[in-house]
Amino acid sequence: MNTKVCPECGTTFEAKRSDAICCSDKCRSAFNYKRKERKKEILQTYSNSELNNNCKTGVELSGKLELNSLAGRIDIFEKHILRISDEIKSIENKSDLHIQQKKALKEQIVELEMGDKLKLKQRSEMSDYALYNNYLNKAYQAAKQKGDQFAKTRLITESDIQNKFNHELKLEIQNYRNSLNTKLEKLNLELKFVQDQFDDLMNIQEQNNTRISELHNELRFYEARILKYESLLSG
């Protein structure tokens, strides 16, 4: 935001938009009305002066046409300014919505990365001994939940897992690892989908920023032309 002085009431205000001229809608309406009335007065003064002096030469007639042309161009440029301002406002409103959407997606990404995915990854990296006793050993888990002081006697040992005849135990652990990998793959696909949405919004916002910059350049062009033509009308 930048500090400006309202041309209508003289109040100093912080402009939220670079193309803002007045401090409020009320002052902007009054300022635009007075500017249009001023242009009409200039044209009327010129027309009355021409009639009073009985000036009907080709040069003066051409001058009158030129003034009317300038006033017409100013009106056209002012319409362009309103159109551009509306487009900028529309893009800014969409950008505000995109910022909120990006924030929600970012939170979702962090939640997935640091929540479910991290837990699954940490679990998949456990040793067979820790994995089985913490998540598959139902007898140990039930005894532990009841507060059984002998719960640890139900833990399987490393030698139990290494025993080559304990095929069912090894298969149970392997099946559980496979299920963890399946969940991780599914979670990664979900993360990719959310990340793609986030990246798309980033690209859209970059395009919007480029478009707003172009529109501001157009605004400056039309504002400069209006100032020039108004100086010619009043000069």
C-alpha positions in Angstrom: 0.0 0.0 0.0 1.1 3.6 -0.6 0.0 6.9 0.9 -2.1 9.2 -1.3 -4.0 12.4 -0.9 -7.7 12.3 -2.0 -8.3 15.0 -4.6 -11.9 15.4 -3.5 -11.7 15.9 0.3 -8.0 16.3 0.8 -7.7 13.4 3.2 -4.5 11.3 3.3 -5.2 7.6 3.0 -3.4 4.3 2.4 -4.3 3.1 -1.1 -5.0 -0.6 -1.2 -4.7 -0.6 -5.0 -2.1 1.2 -7.1 -4.8 2.7 -9.4 -6.8 4.2 -6.5 -7.3 7.9 -6.7 -9.9 8.8 -4.0 -10.2 7.6 -0.5 -13.8 6.3 -0.8 -16.4 5.4 -3.3 -18.3 8.6 -2.3 -15.3 10.8 -3.1 -14.6 9.0 -6.3 -18.1 9.5 -7.6 -18.0 13.2 -6.7 -14.6 13.6 -8.2 -15.6 11.9 -11.5 -18.9 13.9 -11.7 -17.0 17.2 -11.2 -14.5 16.2 -13.8 -17.2 15.5 -16.4 -19.0 18.7 -15.5 -15.7 20.6 -15.9 -15.2 19.2 -19.4 -18.8 20.1 -20.4 -18.2 23.6 -19.1 -15.0 24.0 -21.1 -16.8 22.8 -24.3 -19.8 25.1 -23.6 -17.5 28.1 -22.9 -15.7 27.5 -26.1 -19.0 27.1 -28.0 -20.5 30.3 -26.5 -17.3 32.3 -27.2 -17.4 31.2 -30.8 -21.1 32.3 -31.2 -20.6 35.6 -29.5 -17.6 36.5 -31.7 -19.5 35.2 -34.8 -16.5 33.0 -35.6 -17.5 30.7 -38.4 -14.2 30.3 -40.2 -13.0 26.9 -41.2 -10.1 26.9 -38.7 -12.4 27.7 -35.7 -14.9 25.1 -36.9 -12.1 22.6 -37.1 -11.0 23.7 -33.6 -14.4 23.0 -32.2 -14.5 19.6 -33.8 -11.1 18.9 -32.4 -12.2 19.8 -28.8 -15.3 17.5 -29.2 -12.9 14.8 -30.5 -10.7 15.2 -27.4 -13.6 15.1 -25.0 -14.9 12.0 -26.8 -11.5 10.3 -26.5 -11.4 11.1 -22.8 -14.8 9.5 -22.3 -13.6 6.4 -24.2 -10.4 6.3 -22.2 -12.4 6.6 -18.9 -14.5 3.6 -20.0 -11.3 1.7 -20.6 -10.1 2.6 -17.2 -13.3 1.4 -15.6 -13.1 -1.9 -17.6 -9.5 -2.4 -16.6 -10.2 -1.6 -13.0 -13.0 -4.1 -12.9 -10.8 -6.8 -14.5 -8.0 -6.1 -11.9 -10.5 -6.3 -9.1 -11.9 -9.6 -10.5 -8.5 -11.1 -10.8 -7.5 -9.9 -7.3 -10.7 -11.5 -5.8 -9.8 -14.7 -7.6 -6.3 -14.5 -6.3 -7.5 -14.1 -2.7 -9.5 -17.3 -3.2 -6.5 -19.0 -4.7 -4.4 -18.0 -1.7 -6.9 -19.6 0.6 -7.0 -22.7 -1.5 -3.2 -22.9 -1.6 -3.1 -22.6 2.2 -5.6 -25.4 2.6 -3.7 -27.6 0.2 -0.3 -26.8 1.9 -1.8 -27.8 5.2 -3.1 -31.0 3.7 0.3 -31.8 2.2 2.1 -31.2 5.5 -0.5 -33.3 7.4 0.0 -36.2 5.0 3.7 -35.9 4.9 4.2 -35.5 8.6 1.3 -37.6 9.7 0.2 -40.9 8.0 3.1 -41.1 5.6 5.7 -40.6 8.3 4.1 -43.1 10.6 3.9 -45.7 7.8 7.4 -45.1 6.8 8.8 -45.4 10.3 6.8 -48.6 10.8 8.1 -50.1 7.6 11.7 -49.4 8.7 11.2 -51.3 11.9 13.0 -54.7 12.4 10.9 -57.8 12.2 11.2 -58.2 15.9 9.9 -54.7 16.8 7.2 -54.8 14.0 5.7 -58.1 15.1 5.6 -57.4 18.8 4.3 -53.8 18.4 1.6 -54.5 15.8 1.0 -58.3 15.3 1.6 -59.9 18.7 -2.0 -59.8 19.9 -1.3 -61.8 23.0 1.3 -59.3 24.1 -0.8 -56.3 23.2 -3.9 -57.6 25.1 -1.8 -58.4 28.2 -0.1 -55.0 28.1 -3.5 -53.3 27.8 -4.7 -55.1 30.9 -1.6 -54.1 32.8 -0.4 -57.7 33.2 3.0 -57.5 34.9 4.0 -60.6 33.0 3.0 -59.2 29.6 6.7 -59.2 28.4 6.8 -63.0 28.7 4.5 -63.1 25.7 7.0 -61.3 23.5 8.6 -63.3 20.7 12.4 -63.2 20.5 14.8 -62.6 17.7 15.6 -66.3 17.7 11.9 -67.1 17.2 11.8 -65.0 14.1 15.1 -66.4 12.8 13.9 -70.0 13.4 13.8 -71.5 9.9 10.8 -73.7 10.9 8.7 -70.7 11.9 7.3 -70.2 8.4 3.9 -68.9 9.5 5.4 -66.2 11.6 7.7 -65.0 8.8 4.7 -65.0 6.3 2.6 -63.0 8.7 5.3 -60.4 9.0 5.9 -60.3 5.2 2.2 -59.9 4.5 2.0 -57.0 7.0 5.0 -55.3 5.3 3.3 -55.7 1.9 0.2 -54.0 3.3 2.3 -51.2 4.6 3.9 -50.7 1.2 0.4 -50.7 -0.5 -0.8 -48.0 1.9 2.4 -46.0 1.3 1.9 -46.2 -2.5 -1.8 -45.1 -2.2 -0.7 -42.3 0.1 2.0 -41.2 -2.3 -0.6 -41.0 -5.1 -2.9 -38.9 -2.9 0.1 -36.6 -2.1 0.9 -36.3 -5.8 -2.7 -35.3 -6.6 -2.7 -32.7 -3.9 0.7 -31.4 -4.9 -0.4 -31.1 -8.6 -3.4 -29.1 -7.5 -1.0 -26.8 -5.5 1.3 -26.4 -8.4 -1.6 -25.6 -10.8 -2.7 -22.8 -8.4 0.9 -21.5 -8.3 0.9 -21.3 -12.1 -2.5 -19.7 -12.3 -1.4 -17.1 -9.7 1.8 -16.4 -11.7 -0.3 -15.8 -14.8 -2.7 -13.6 -12.8 0.2 -11.5 -11.5 1.5 -11.1 -15.1 -1.9 -10.1 -16.3 -2.4 -7.6 -13.4 1.0 -6.0 -14.3 -0.1 -5.7 -18.0 -3.4 -4.1 -16.9 -1.6 -1.6 -14.6 0.5 -0.6 -17.6 -2.7 -0.1 -19.6 -4.1 2.0 -16.8 -1.0 4.3 -16.7 -1.3 4.7 -20.5 -4.9 5.8 -20.5 -4.4 8.0 -17.4 -1.5 9.7 -19.1 -3.6 10.3 -22.2 -6.5 11.7 -20.2 -4.3 14.1 -18.3 -2.8 15.2 -21.6 -6.1 15.7 -23.3 -7.6 17.5 -20.3 -4.6 19.9 -20.3 -5.3 20.6 -24.0 -9.0 21.2 -23.3 -8.3 23.6 -20.4 -5.3 25.2 -22.1 
